């Protein structure tokens, strides 16, 4: 085709340290042992999960965990609820805990609030692995909401403590806090959003403005991917979301386009490199 595209990968994209840590732990064990169980997808990226499965990673869910005995199981960066640790003790499972330190710190803070009998609201995605772990610290008592409109249906206490899933938008969190205060609630807000994630918004704004086209690479299940893709679209309308190389379309590009490739905190660098190679061959 000879499109002669000029392609660059955003150096700040790729795994956050929590994901790097979990994957390093898994690979260390798989270098020595034929297999390792992992509770849930180690990262919200199907391509990376497939790569690790080929090395011997066995992804299981909570129902399968209940039937597992005398095995090693990796806890991924998203963290787990206390009930998982109890089950592991009862089933003689060795847990390799790769919970992200930012998530662990948040779990401890939420548990502290719950122990102090505070009413807890968590701004987060329903059913997300991290959020399930956070809600578990409160014995399921915390109110989880992903949109402020959900709170209109509820009888809220006059005073509560507000937390956030670590990968949510900082701006949204503060907008929600201000809105709740303006409605007359007494809100003790804890900004527990990971700065490695939130700093990416500004880096991405600066990155995407330099290109005619943007290819954003992320797993469909990544919460963080959705947020970051919205940032890309806002600052560069010619942004395309793909999860794998096969989804690229030459029709998106014109001759000599400058193309920027970026991704979520769960997107492996090797996948962005593969995308770059395909684009350069057009």
MARTORGU-284107 format. One record per residue: residue number from 1; x, y, z of N, C-alpha, C in turn. Coordinates in pm, 1 decimal, always signed. Each point is the difference from the previous one (the first is absolute). Layout:
BEGIN
- lumke;nX;nY;nZ;caX;caY;caZ;cX;cY;cZ
- NUM;X;Y;Z;X;Y;Z;X;Y;Z
...
END
This chain:
BEGIN
- lumke;nX;nY;nZ;caX;caY;caZ;cX;cY;cZ
- 1;+82.7;-122.2;+0.0;-82.7;+122.2;+0.0;+85.2;+125.9;+0.0
- 2;+114.6;-8.1;+66.6;+93.3;+112.6;+0.5;-53.7;+126.6;+63.3
- 3;-63.8;-12.3;+116.4;-53.6;+118.4;+68.4;+109.6;+83.0;+66.3
- 4;+114.5;-65.3;+22.4;+114.4;+71.9;+58.3;-37.2;+73.0;+130.0
- 5;-58.3;-73.1;+93.8;-43.5;+60.3;+127.1;+120.1;+22.0;+92.6
- 6;-5.2;+109.0;+74.2;+104.2;+29.8;+98.9;-58.4;-34.6;+137.8
- 7;+46.4;-111.3;+58.7;-67.4;-56.9;+117.9;+84.9;+9.7;+126.5
- 8;-61.6;+47.6;+106.7;+69.3;+7.2;+130.3;-85.9;-58.9;+110.4
- 9;+66.2;-66.4;+94.9;-70.6;-53.3;+117.5;+20.2;+96.7;+116.3
- 10;-106.6;+24.6;+73.0;+7.0;+84.2;+119.7;+83.7;-72.0;+105.8
- 11;+114.2;+60.5;+34.8;+92.4;-64.8;+95.0;-61.3;-16.5;+139.7
- 12;-98.6;+83.8;+31.9;-60.1;-7.4;+134.7;-111.2;-104.9;+8.0
- 13;-37.5;-57.1;-116.4;-104.8;-102.6;+0.3;+56.9;-133.4;+45.8
- 14;-90.3;-93.4;+21.6;+44.1;-132.8;+42.5;-32.4;-24.9;+146.4
- 15;+44.2;-115.7;+47.4;-39.2;-45.8;+133.4;+34.3;+97.0;+111.8
- 16;-94.0;+15.7;+93.7;+29.6;+70.2;+124.8;+81.5;-94.0;+89.0
- 17;+59.8;+52.5;+106.3;+91.0;-84.1;+78.1;-71.2;-116.5;+67.9
- 18;-129.4;+16.6;+32.8;-74.9;-108.8;+63.1;-10.5;-121.4;-91.2
- 19;-23.6;+26.7;-128.5;-11.9;-108.1;-98.2;+137.2;-62.1;-27.5
- 20;+103.1;+83.6;-12.4;+136.6;-50.0;-22.1;+38.2;-97.7;+110.7
- 21;-30.5;+40.5;+123.7;+32.2;-78.4;+119.0;-69.8;-136.5;-4.0
- 22;-129.2;-0.5;-33.3;-76.8;-125.3;-4.8;+52.8;-92.5;-109.8
- 23;+26.6;+56.6;-116.9;+46.8;-81.9;-112.1;+140.9;-53.1;+26.2
- 24;+85.4;+83.6;+59.0;+135.5;-46.7;+35.9;-7.4;-117.4;+96.9
- 25;-87.7;+9.8;+98.7;-14.3;-108.9;+97.1;-46.3;-127.8;-67.9
- 26;-97.7;+13.6;-89.7;-52.1;-117.0;-71.9;+109.7;-62.9;-85.3
- 27;+73.9;+83.4;-72.6;+103.8;-53.0;-90.0;+113.0;-66.7;+78.5
- 28;+35.5;+57.5;+113.8;+104.0;-60.2;+85.6;-37.1;-142.7;+37.6
- 29;-125.0;-16.8;+41.3;-44.7;-133.2;+42.9;-10.5;-93.8;-119.5
- 30;-51.5;+50.9;-112.4;-16.9;-85.0;-118.9;+133.2;-38.6;-64.0
- 31;+105.3;+73.7;+30.7;+133.5;-40.2;-47.3;+47.7;-125.4;+73.3
- 32;-53.0;-20.0;+121.7;+45.7;-112.7;+83.0;-101.7;-113.5;+8.4
- 33;-127.2;+33.0;-20.0;-106.5;-98.3;+20.3;-86.9;-9.2;-125.3
- 34;-61.7;-116.7;-22.3;-73.3;-19.5;-126.2;-128.1;+82.3;-11.5
- 35;-60.8;+36.1;+113.2;-124.9;+77.3;-7.3;-17.2;+83.2;+127.1
- 36;-89.6;+97.5;-9.6;-35.6;+82.1;+115.7;-145.5;+43.4;-18.1
- 37;-78.9;-13.9;+106.0;-138.0;+48.6;-4.8;-1.4;+150.7;+26.1
- 38;-92.6;+68.7;-65.8;-16.8;+143.6;+23.2;-149.6;+26.4;+13.6
- 39;-37.0;+72.4;+104.8;-141.3;+27.5;+26.2;-45.2;+119.4;-83.7
- 40;-73.1;-28.1;-107.2;-43.5;+106.1;-92.1;+109.8;+34.6;-99.7
- 41;-35.0;+74.0;-103.9;+99.9;+41.1;-100.1;+109.6;+81.2;+67.0
- 42;+125.4;-37.8;-23.4;+111.3;+67.5;+66.9;+5.2;+147.3;-39.9
- 43;-49.4;+29.0;-120.8;-6.3;+137.8;-48.4;-116.7;+4.5;-97.9
- 44;-67.0;+115.2;-11.4;-114.9;+8.5;-90.2;+46.3;+17.7;-144.2
- 45;+77.5;-98.0;-45.8;+47.0;+3.4;-137.2;+10.3;-143.0;-51.8
- 46;-89.5;-35.0;-93.1;-9.1;-139.6;-46.4;+129.5;-50.5;-64.1
- 47;+69.2;+89.9;-70.4;+121.5;-43.8;-70.9;+109.7;-38.8;+99.7
- 48;+14.3;+81.6;+104.9;+102.0;-28.6;+102.0;-38.2;-124.1;+80.8
- 49;-129.0;-15.6;+28.6;-46.9;-119.1;+73.0;+31.5;-126.2;-81.2
- 50;-24.2;+6.8;-130.2;+27.9;-114.6;-87.5;+149.6;-35.1;+2.6
- 51;+84.7;+102.8;-5.4;+145.8;-22.5;+3.6;+39.5;-75.2;+127.9
- 52;-58.0;+41.8;+113.2;+35.4;-63.0;+127.9;-62.8;-138.5;+15.3
- 53;-119.2;-18.3;-57.6;-61.9;-133.2;+2.6;+90.1;-100.2;-71.7
- 54;+61.9;+45.2;-108.4;+88.8;-88.4;-75.5;+123.5;-38.6;+82.5
- 55;+32.5;+80.9;+100.5;+112.2;-32.0;+89.2;-44.0;-87.9;+117.7
- 56;-131.7;-19.8;+14.2;-48.1;-86.2;+108.2;-90.5;+67.8;+102.2
- 57;-37.7;+125.6;-25.9;-91.3;+67.6;+93.8;-140.8;-56.6;-19.9
- 58;-64.3;-37.6;+111.0;-135.6;-54.4;-7.3;-94.7;+96.5;+70.4
- 59;-86.2;+63.0;-77.5;-93.1;+99.0;+55.9;-122.0;-72.2;+57.8
- 60;-30.5;+28.5;+125.3;-118.9;-60.5;+62.0;-87.6;+110.7;+59.6
- 61;-127.2;-34.5;+24.4;-88.0;+97.2;+65.6;-25.4;-44.4;+144.4
- 62;-81.3;+75.8;+71.7;-19.5;-28.6;+142.6;-66.5;-135.4;+24.6
- 63;-88.1;-41.9;-91.7;-66.4;-129.8;+21.1;+101.0;-114.0;-16.5
- 64;+93.6;+16.3;-92.7;+104.1;-103.1;-17.7;+98.3;+1.7;+117.8
- 65;+24.9;+119.1;+53.0;+90.4;+12.2;+114.9;-53.7;-80.9;+118.9
- 66;-130.6;+2.6;+16.7;-63.1;-69.0;+113.6;+27.7;-150.7;-2.6
- 67;+22.3;-54.7;-120.9;+23.6;-144.4;-13.3;+148.1;-36.4;-9.0
- 68;+86.2;+101.1;+10.8;+144.0;-23.7;-15.1;+63.4;-23.7;+137.1
- 69;+88.7;-99.8;+8.0;+67.3;-28.1;+128.3;+150.1;-14.7;-23.1
- 70;+79.6;+40.2;+99.4;+144.8;-25.2;+0.2;+72.2;+50.4;-125.7
- 71;-39.0;+115.5;-49.9;+63.3;+55.4;-120.5;+48.6;+143.0;+26.7
- 72;+79.2;+51.3;-93.6;+42.9;+140.9;+5.3;-95.2;+82.7;-85.7
- 73;-42.0;+114.5;+52.8;-91.0;+86.7;-76.7;+49.0;+144.0;+7.7
- 74;+9.4;+63.8;-116.0;+41.5;+140.4;-6.5;-120.5;+91.9;+18.5
- 75;+14.0;+96.2;+89.8;-99.0;+108.3;+12.4;+53.1;+115.1;-85.6
- 76;-78.3;+45.5;-95.4;+47.3;+103.5;-93.7;-2.4;+139.6;+63.5
- 77;+43.9;+97.6;-77.3;+16.1;+136.9;+50.8;-128.8;+59.8;+55.9
- 78;-116.4;-40.0;-53.1;-128.9;+58.4;+42.2;-33.7;-25.4;+147.1
- 79;+63.7;-101.8;+60.0;-28.0;-29.7;+140.7;-122.3;-89.4;+16.3
- 80;-21.8;-46.7;+122.8;-109.3;-92.8;+29.8;-67.0;+37.6;+131.4
- 81;-120.1;-51.5;+17.9;-74.0;+20.4;+124.6;+52.4;-95.7;+107.4
- 82;-22.3;+31.5;+129.1;+48.5;-86.4;+109.3;-48.3;-144.8;-12.2
- 83;-120.3;-20.5;-56.3;-54.9;-135.6;-11.9;+90.5;-91.9;-83.2
- 84;+71.5;+58.6;-98.1;+91.2;-80.0;-83.8;+115.7;-55.5;+83.6
- 85;+51.2;+84.4;+90.4;+112.4;-42.1;+84.4;-44.9;-109.0;+98.4
- 86;-122.7;+12.6;+50.1;-54.5;-102.5;+91.1;-13.9;-133.2;-72.4
- 87;-52.7;+5.3;-120.6;-17.6;-120.7;-80.8;+135.5;-67.5;-25.7
- 88;+100.9;+81.5;-29.4;+133.6;-54.0;-26.7;+54.2;-75.4;+121.2
- 89;-22.1;+55.7;+118.6;+44.2;-66.8;+123.5;-69.5;-134.9;+15.4
- 90;-131.2;+0.7;-21.6;-78.6;-123.1;+16.1;+37.9;-107.4;-101.6
- 91;+39.4;+41.6;-120.9;+31.0;-96.1;-107.1;+149.5;-27.2;-12.8
- 92;+77.7;+48.4;+97.3;+145.6;-18.5;-2.3;+62.0;+49.6;-131.2
- 93;-42.8;+117.9;-43.0;+55.0;+60.2;-122.2;+110.2;+97.7;+37.6
- 94;+107.5;+0.2;-77.3;+106.3;+98.8;+18.5;-31.9;+118.7;-89.6
- 95;-22.4;+116.0;+60.1;-30.2;+118.4;-81.6;+128.1;+75.5;-32.5
- 96;+18.9;+28.0;-128.0;+108.3;+87.3;-45.2;-69.5;+134.6;-18.1
- 97;+20.3;+91.2;+94.3;-80.9;+121.8;+0.5;+67.1;+112.4;-76.6
- 98;-53.1;+28.0;-119.1;+54.6;+109.4;-81.2;-95.5;+119.0;-0.5
- 99;-81.0;+12.8;+106.3;-88.7;+116.6;+10.4;+84.0;+127.0;-10.2
- 100;-47.8;+95.0;-78.8;+71.5;+126.5;-15.9;+5.2;+73.7;+133.3
- 101;+117.1;+56.3;+36.4;+11.8;+73.3;+126.8;-99.6;+115.5;+13.1
- 102;-33.6;+65.0;-111.1;-96.6;+111.4;+2.9;-138.8;-53.6;+37.6
- 103;-33.9;-117.1;-53.5;-129.5;-62.0;+30.5;-2.3;-48.5;+145.2
- 104;+110.3;-61.4;+45.4;+6.0;-49.4;+138.6;-17.9;+113.7;+100.2
- 105;+63.9;+112.5;-30.4;-10.1;+115.8;+89.2;-145.7;+48.0;+7.7
- 106;-65.6;+0.8;-114.9;-140.8;+40.4;-5.8;-87.5;-99.3;+77.2
- 107;+25.3;-129.2;-18.1;-76.2;-101.3;+74.6;+11.5;+25.1;+149.9
- 108;+123.4;+28.0;+45.4;+22.2;+23.2;+144.1;-74.1;+123.4;+48.8
- 109;-1.1;+105.6;-82.4;-70.0;+122.6;+39.9;-150.4;-23.5;+8.4
- 110;-53.4;-73.1;-95.7;-144.1;-29.2;+1.0;-35.1;-87.0;+120.3
- 111;+86.3;-97.7;+28.7;-25.4;-86.2;+116.0;+1.5;+82.9;+128.8
- 112;+93.2;+95.7;+7.5;+7.1;+89.3;+116.7;-128.5;+80.3;+17.2
- 113;-50.2;+54.7;-111.1;-125.4;+77.2;+3.9;-116.4;-88.8;+43.8
- 114;-1.2;-121.7;-53.6;-108.4;-93.1;+33.4;+6.5;-37.6;+148.8
- 115;+121.6;-25.2;+48.6;+17.2;-33.3;+142.8;-43.0;+115.9;+89.3
- 116;+14.9;+124.2;-52.1;-43.8;+118.6;+74.7;-149.2;+28.1;-20.4
- 117;-68.8;-94.8;-63.6;-144.8;+7.5;-22.5;-43.7;+119.7;-84.4
- 118;+86.4;+39.7;-93.7;-39.4;+107.0;-92.8;-84.4;-61.4;-113.5
- 119;-92.7;+77.6;-53.4;-73.8;-40.7;-120.0;+92.8;+23.1;-119.4
- 120;+14.0;-99.4;-86.1;+99.9;+9.9;-107.7;-63.8;-5.1;-138.5
- 121;+39.5;+96.8;-85.5;-37.2;-1.2;-141.5;+126.8;-20.6;-82.0
- 122;-8.8;-85.7;-101.0;+116.1;-23.4;-87.4;-38.8;+33.1;-143.8
- 123;+71.9;+96.8;-57.5;-18.2;+34.9;-141.1;+83.0;-101.0;-80.4
- 124;-70.5;-91.6;-68.1;+72.2;-104.7;-72.3;-93.1;-77.2;-90.5
- 125;+59.0;-88.8;-77.5;-75.4;-76.1;-99.4;-61.2;-124.4;+65.4
- 126;-129.8;-16.7;-13.7;-67.5;-117.8;+56.9;+62.8;-128.4;-53.4
- 127;+26.9;-93.8;+90.8;+49.5;-130.1;-43.3;+147.0;-3.2;-36.7
- 128;+69.9;+115.6;+7.8;+143.6;+1.7;-32.6;+77.1;-69.4;+111.8
- 129;+104.1;-75.0;-39.3;+76.6;-79.1;+97.5;+48.3;+83.8;+118.1
- 130;+55.4;+117.6;-28.9;+51.8;+84.7;+108.9;-113.5;+42.0;+93.6
- 131;-113.6;+36.8;-59.5;-113.7;+49.5;+78.7;-57.2;-110.4;+90.1
- 132;-4.3;-122.8;-51.3;-47.4;-113.3;+81.1;+90.1;-16.9;+122.9
- 133;+131.7;+13.6;-22.0;+95.2;-8.4;+111.4;-19.1;+112.3;+101.1
- 134;-30.7;+119.5;-49.8;-20.4;+115.7;+88.5;-127.9;-17.1;+80.8
- 135;-105.8;-42.4;-68.1;-128.4;-16.6;+67.9;+9.8;-111.7;+104.9
- 136;+86.1;-97.4;-28.9;+21.1;-109.4;+94.4;+56.3;+45.1;+133.7
- 137;+69.2;+114.3;-1.2;+56.0;+52.6;+125.4;-110.6;+50.7;+92.3
- 138;-118.9;+20.2;-58.6;-111.7;+57.7;+77.0;-110.3;-102.5;+20.1
- 139;+36.1;-129.4;-22.2;-100.1;-105.4;+15.2;-116.8;+23.2;-95.7
- 140;+28.6;+61.5;-115.1;-103.6;+26.0;-99.7;-92.4;+115.4;+33.2
- 141;+33.8;+77.4;+104.1;-89.2;+108.7;+43.8;+18.4;+130.1;-79.7
- 142;+117.4;+19.6;-60.7;+24.7;+126.1;-72.1;-94.4;+11.9;-118.9
- 143;-39.9;+123.8;-31.1;-82.7;+25.6;-118.8;+94.5;+30.0;-116.5
- 144;-9.1;-80.8;-105.4;+83.0;+21.0;-118.7;-84.9;+67.6;-107.4
- 145;+54.3;+104.6;-62.8;-72.7;+65.1;-110.1;+99.7;+40.4;-107.2
- 146;-39.9;-10.1;-125.6;+93.0;+42.3;-105.9;-46.5;+129.7;-65.8
- 147;-120.8;+43.4;+39.4;-53.7;+124.5;-54.3;-83.2;+65.2;+109.3
- 148;+11.3;+132.1;+12.4;-68.4;+69.0;+110.5;-152.1;-16.4;-8.8
- 149;-51.4;-21.8;-121.2;-145.4;-18.4;-17.7;-51.5;-120.6;+79.5
- 150;+85.6;-100.3;+18.8;-41.8;-119.2;+76.7;-36.2;+36.3;+143.9
- 151;+62.8;+105.6;+50.8;-22.5;+37.6;+140.4;-137.0;+65.0;+19.9
- 152;-59.0;+49.6;-109.8;-132.7;+63.2;+10.6;-105.5;-99.4;+47.7
- 153;+23.5;-128.1;-30.7;-97.4;-104.1;+35.4;+12.9;-44.0;+146.5
- 154;+109.6;+42.6;+65.8;+30.7;-54.2;+133.1;-27.0;+98.8;+113.0
- 155;-33.0;-53.8;+116.5;-7.7;+80.6;+122.2;+140.6;+7.1;+57.2
- 156;+69.1;+109.3;-21.1;+137.4;+9.2;+52.2;-2.1;+56.1;+141.9
- 157;+94.9;-44.9;+84.1;+12.4;+62.2;+132.4;+47.0;+145.3;-15.9
- 158;-18.4;+82.8;+101.4;+35.9;+142.2;-13.8;+151.9;+19.4;-0.3
- 159;+70.8;-100.8;+50.4;+146.0;+11.8;+14.4;+64.0;-130.7;-45.5
- 160;+99.9;+9.1;-85.9;+66.7;-123.8;-43.7;+142.9;+28.2;-46.0
- 161;+73.6;-110.7;-21.8;+138.1;+7.6;-46.4;+4.9;-49.2;-144.0
- 162;+62.0;+80.6;-86.9;+4.6;-30.7;-143.7;+139.3;-48.4;-40.2
- 163;+2.6;-113.5;-67.7;+125.0;-54.8;-54.8;-16.5;-20.5;-149.9
- 164;+112.9;-27.9;-67.5;-6.3;-27.6;-143.2;+86.0;-120.3;-36.0
- 165;-47.4;-77.1;-96.5;+84.5;-100.7;-65.1;+126.0;+71.4;-49.6
- 166;+114.5;-67.2;+1.1;+128.7;+68.3;-26.6;+15.1;+50.2;-143.3
- 167;-78.3;-55.2;-95.3;+20.4;+38.4;-140.8;-107.2;+95.0;-53.6
- 168;-80.2;+57.3;+88.8;-103.2;+93.6;-45.0;+59.2;+137.8;-33.0
- 169;-80.7;+82.3;-67.8;+43.3;+134.4;-36.6;+0.5;+92.4;+123.2
- 170;+111.3;+68.3;+21.2;+13.6;+92.5;+112.7;-104.0;+112.4;-11.1
- 171;-14.8;+55.1;-120.1;-95.6;+110.2;-20.3;-141.9;-42.2;+36.2
- 172;-35.8;-122.6;-43.6;-135.3;-49.6;+30.0;-18.1;-17.1;+150.1
- 173;+103.6;-52.0;+65.7;-9.0;-23.6;+144.7;-28.1;+132.1;+73.2
- 174;+76.5;+104.3;-36.1;-18.5;+129.0;+68.3;-132.8;+66.1;-36.1
- 175;-44.8;-22.4;-124.0;-131.1;+54.1;-41.0;-111.5;-66.6;+81.7
- 176;+12.6;-130.1;+23.2;-99.3;-73.9;+79.7;+1.7;+48.9;+144.3
- 177;+120.7;+18.6;+53.1;+12.6;+49.6;+138.0;-70.3;+135.2;+14.7
- 178;+29.4;+92.8;-91.5;-59.7;+134.7;+7.4;-151.9;-6.1;-13.2
- 179;-46.5;-84.5;-91.8;-144.8;-13.3;-21.3;-69.7;-51.4;+125.6
- 180;+59.8;-99.5;+65.5;-60.8;-56.8;+121.6;-0.9;+101.7;+114.5
- 181;+108.7;+78.0;+9.4;+6.1;+103.8;+104.1;-107.7;+106.5;-27.5
- 182;-14.9;+35.3;-129.2;-99.7;+103.0;-34.2;-143.1;-49.1;+26.8
- 183;-18.2;-132.6;+5.0;-133.1;-54.8;+32.1;-22.1;-7.0;+150.7
- 184;+98.5;+48.5;+76.2;-19.5;+9.2;+144.1;+54.3;-116.9;+81.6
- 185;+70.5;-93.3;-65.8;+57.6;-112.4;+74.9;+132.7;+41.8;+64.1
- 186;+30.9;-63.4;+111.0;+131.7;+20.5;+61.1;+89.6;-110.7;-54.6
- 187;+95.7;+38.9;-85.6;+81.7;-98.8;-72.5;+146.3;+5.8;+44.7
- 188;+50.2;-114.6;+46.8;+143.2;-11.7;+28.6;+58.7;-71.8;-121.6
- 189;+68.8;+75.6;-85.8;+46.2;-57.8;-127.3;+146.1;-42.9;+8.0
- 190;+27.2;-120.6;-46.8;+136.6;-52.8;-5.6;+37.6;-23.0;-144.6
- 191;+89.0;+82.7;-51.6;+46.3;-16.5;-137.6;+102.5;-113.9;-0.4
- 192;-42.8;-114.7;-47.9;+86.4;-118.4;+3.1;+31.0;-46.3;-142.5
- 193;+1.9;+95.1;-92.1;+24.1;-33.2;-140.4;+150.1;-8.1;-24.4
- 194;+39.7;-102.9;-74.6;+142.8;-22.6;-24.1;+56.2;+109.0;-90.5
- 195;+102.4;+67.9;+48.5;+56.5;+110.0;-79.2;+74.6;-48.3;-123.1
- 196;+47.6;-123.5;+3.5;+64.9;-50.4;-121.6;-102.2;-7.9;-113.0
- 197;-123.4;-27.3;+36.6;-108.0;-4.7;-99.1;-46.3;+141.2;-35.1
- 198;-27.2;+83.2;+102.2;-58.3;+131.8;-29.5;+99.4;+92.3;-71.9
- 199;+129.8;-15.1;+27.0;+99.2;+82.8;-70.4;+2.5;-31.4;-149.3
- 200;-46.7;-119.2;-32.5;-1.4;-41.1;-139.7;-95.1;+86.0;-83.3
- 201;-105.3;+55.3;+63.2;-95.4;+80.8;-78.0;+72.4;+117.5;-65.0
- 202;+77.3;+71.2;+82.6;+67.9;+119.1;-53.3;+108.0;-37.9;-100.8
- 203;+72.9;-108.4;+28.8;+103.8;-45.1;-93.6;-63.0;-35.4;-133.9
- 204;-117.7;-63.5;+7.0;-69.3;-42.9;-120.8;-50.5;+120.2;-80.1
- 205;-54.2;+100.6;+70.0;-45.1;+122.3;-67.6;+112.5;+56.7;-84.2
- 206;+117.4;+9.0;+62.2;+115.0;+58.9;-70.6;+43.8;-88.5;-116.3
- 207;-4.7;-130.7;+21.1;+46.1;-94.8;-102.1;-90.1;+3.2;-123.9
- 208;-133.9;-9.5;+19.9;-90.0;-20.3;-114.4;-12.6;+123.0;-89.7
- 209;+33.0;+117.0;+54.3;-11.0;+122.7;-79.9;+105.5;+7.9;-111.0
- 210;+102.0;-86.6;+8.4;+110.3;+6.4;-97.5;-20.4;-86.6;-123.6
- 211;-115.5;-64.7;-11.5;-17.5;-97.5;-108.1;-129.5;+21.2;-76.2
- 212;+3.3;-40.8;-128.7;-124.1;+5.9;-78.9;-97.4;-107.8;+47.0
- 213;+52.6;-118.5;+29.0;-84.4;-112.6;+41.1;+57.6;-64.0;+127.0
- 214;-89.1;-53.4;+81.2;+39.5;-69.6;+122.8;-58.9;-140.6;-0.7
- 215;+85.0;-97.8;+31.5;-49.6;-137.0;+19.6;+15.6;-31.0;+148.9
- 216;-113.8;-18.8;+65.9;+0.4;-28.7;+143.4;-22.1;-149.9;+17.8
- 217;+94.3;-64.7;+68.5;-2.2;-145.7;+12.2;-34.4;-38.2;+143.8
- 218;-109.6;-74.9;+16.4;-40.4;-37.7;+136.0;-95.3;-118.4;-4.5
- 219;-0.8;-76.7;+108.1;-100.2;-105.9;+13.8;-137.6;+63.0;+18.0
- 220;-102.3;-69.1;-47.7;-137.2;+52.0;+11.4;-45.8;+6.9;+146.3
- 221;+61.3;-83.1;+87.6;-44.7;-7.2;+139.6;+66.8;+103.4;+89.9
- 222;+95.6;+73.9;-54.6;+76.1;+92.8;+83.7;-77.4;+128.4;+29.5
- 223;-28.5;+25.7;+128.5;-68.8;+125.3;+39.6;+87.3;+118.6;-35.7
- 224;+127.4;-15.8;+33.5;+97.9;+104.2;-23.5;+13.0;+29.2;-149.9
- 225;-10.8;-104.1;-81.4;+5.5;+16.7;-145.1;-111.5;+89.4;-51.5
- 226;-121.3;-20.8;+53.1;-113.9;+81.6;-44.6;+23.2;+147.4;+33.6
- 227;+48.2;+25.2;+122.5;+24.0;+137.6;+45.0;+106.8;+66.1;-88.4
- 228;+111.1;-72.0;-22.6;+110.8;+57.8;-76.8;-36.8;+19.4;-147.5
- 229;-81.4;-91.2;-54.1;-42.6;+16.2;-139.7;-85.9;+125.6;-14.2
- 230;-85.7;+26.8;+98.8;-81.4;+122.5;-2.3;+88.7;+124.5;-1.5
- 231;+110.3;-5.2;+74.6;+95.8;+112.1;+0.5;+57.4;+17.6;-141.1
- 232;+38.3;-111.4;-63.0;+55.0;+6.3;-136.7;-98.7;+65.1;-96.3
- 233;-125.0;-47.5;+4.4;-102.8;+49.3;-91.9;-25.8;+149.3;+19.2
- 234;+6.3;+41.8;+127.5;-28.2;+139.5;+31.7;+104.5;+92.6;-62.9
- 235;+125.5;-42.6;+3.3;+108.4;+86.3;-49.5;+42.5;-32.7;-142.7
- 236;-46.8;-114.4;-50.6;+25.6;-34.5;-139.9;-115.5;-87.4;-49.3
- 237;-96.2;+61.2;-70.7;-119.9;-74.5;-43.1;+32.5;-119.8;-89.6
- 238;+118.9;+1.9;-65.5;+38.0;-110.7;-89.2;+71.0;-111.0;+78.0
- 239;-64.1;-45.0;+107.0;+57.4;-106.1;+83.0;-81.3;-127.4;-18.3
- 240;+70.5;-111.5;-15.8;-66.0;-129.6;-22.6;+35.3;-97.2;+112.8
- 241;-99.9;-72.3;+48.8;+19.6;-95.1;+110.1;+12.8;-140.4;-58.8
- 242;+110.5;-67.6;+29.7;+12.4;-140.4;-42.2;+49.6;-84.1;+117.8
- 243;-33.4;-129.1;-4.3;+48.4;-91.8;+103.4;+108.1;-92.2;-53.6
- 244;-0.5;-17.9;-132.4;+104.6;-83.8;-59.5;+33.7;+48.6;-140.0
- 245;+114.9;-45.8;-48.3;+54.2;+44.6;-128.8;-100.2;-20.3;-114.1
- 246;-75.3;-111.7;+7.4;-94.7;-34.1;-108.3;-108.7;+105.7;-18.5
- 247;-20.6;+84.8;+101.6;-107.2;+100.6;-9.7;+44.4;+128.2;-71.7
- 248;+128.2;+8.4;-34.3;+48.3;+118.2;-73.4;-62.5;+4.3;-139.9
- 249;-22.7;+122.6;-49.2;-59.1;+15.4;-132.4;+78.5;+106.4;-77.8
- 250;+61.5;-39.2;-112.3;+81.3;+97.0;-77.7;-80.6;+122.4;-44.3
- 251;-131.8;-17.1;-14.3;-85.8;+110.2;-47.2;-2.6;+117.9;+98.7
- 252;+42.7;-23.6;+124.0;+1.9;+108.7;+99.3;+108.7;+103.7;-30.8
- 253;+98.1;-39.6;-81.5;+120.8;+83.0;-13.7;+15.4;+57.4;-139.7
- 254;+67.9;+115.2;-5.6;+34.8;+62.1;-129.2;+152.1;-4.4;-13.8
- 255;+45.8;+17.3;-123.0;+144.2;-4.9;-25.6;+74.1;+101.8;+87.8
- 256;+112.9;-43.4;+52.1;+89.9;+84.8;+81.8;-58.7;+47.3;+133.2
- 257;-108.2;-60.6;+44.0;-56.1;+35.2;+131.8;+102.4;-22.4;+110.5
- 258;-2.5;+89.8;+97.8;+71.4;-28.2;+126.2;-99.7;-73.0;+88.7
- 259;+38.0;-117.9;+46.1;-91.2;-83.3;+79.5;+60.4;-24.5;+138.3
- 260;-78.9;+27.2;+103.2;+43.7;-25.8;+137.3;-68.3;-125.1;+53.4
- 261;+77.5;-85.9;+65.4;-57.5;-120.0;+62.5;+9.5;+16.2;+151.0
- 262;-110.1;-22.9;+69.5;+3.0;+7.1;+146.1;-94.6;-105.8;+55.5
- 263;+1.4;-15.3;+133.0;-81.5;-106.7;+57.2;-29.6;+21.3;+146.7
- 264;-68.5;-98.5;+57.5;-41.4;+4.0;+140.2;+112.6;-48.4;+90.6
- 265;-22.9;+6.4;+130.9;+100.5;-50.1;+95.1;+1.7;-153.0;+0.3
- 266;-90.7;-60.7;-78.3;-1.9;-145.9;-9.7;+41.6;-46.4;-140.0
- 267;+52.6;+91.3;-81.4;+40.1;-34.2;-136.8;+149.3;-31.8;-5.7
- 268;+36.1;-122.4;-44.7;+143.1;-33.7;-5.2;+72.4;+75.5;-111.7
- 269;+124.9;+37.1;+25.7;+79.7;+72.2;-99.6;+19.7;-83.8;-126.6
- 270;+15.3;-132.5;+16.6;+22.1;-84.6;-119.5;-117.0;+10.0;-97.9
- 271;-121.6;+18.6;+52.7;-118.0;+9.5;-85.6;+2.2;+132.5;-78.5
- 272;+41.3;+107.1;+66.5;+10.8;+130.3;-68.8;+110.4;-5.3;-106.3
- 273;+108.5;-74.4;+29.4;+108.8;-17.7;-98.4;-52.2;-75.6;-123.4
- 274;-84.8;-102.2;+23.9;-58.0;-76.6;-111.4;-87.7;+89.3;-87.1
- 275;-78.6;+86.4;+65.5;-86.8;+93.9;-73.1;+85.8;+93.1;-86.8
- 276;+108.5;+48.6;+57.9;+90.8;+89.6;-72.8;+56.9;-68.4;-125.0
- 277;+40.5;-126.0;+15.9;+57.6;-73.6;-113.5;-99.7;-14.4;-113.7
- 278;-126.3;-27.5;+32.3;-103.8;-15.0;-103.4;-23.4;+134.0;-71.5
- 279;-8.7;+108.2;+79.3;-24.3;+132.7;-58.9;+114.8;+41.1;-92.6
- 280;+122.1;-31.6;+39.6;+116.2;+39.7;-80.6;+8.5;-80.4;-129.6
- 281;-68.6;-115.7;-1.4;+2.3;-83.5;-121.9;-107.6;+43.5;-101.3
- 282;-91.8;+87.0;+41.8;-106.1;+44.2;-93.4;+60.2;+76.7;-116.2
END
